[in-house]
Amino acid sequence: MAGDVISIEDDVQPGEPLIQPVMQGGQRMAPWPTLVDIRARAARELERLPESLHRLEPGASYSVQVADALVRLATEVDRRLAESETQR
């Protein structure tokens, strides 16, 4: 794992999404995972982290970037809010 990118839902980024859909149309998309499955996944994901993050030490860092698509969306929302304020 080299880092994370925060973006909007339809902005395809390289890598694996951290959030996976579990419900659709009010129904679960897959069976509930067992406690054994949950523990195994947590262990796998922790192993993927850089070694510096395996310990709780000050100064360890992990790269998190904001995708251009999210920056553009935030800019557009800010613009619309500013327009709305001036029209009042």
Secondary structure, DSSP 8 states (H G I E B T S, - for coil): ---EEE--TT---SS--S----EETTEESS----HHHHHHHHHHHHHHS-GGGSS--TT----EEE-HHHHHHHHHHHHHHHHHHHT-
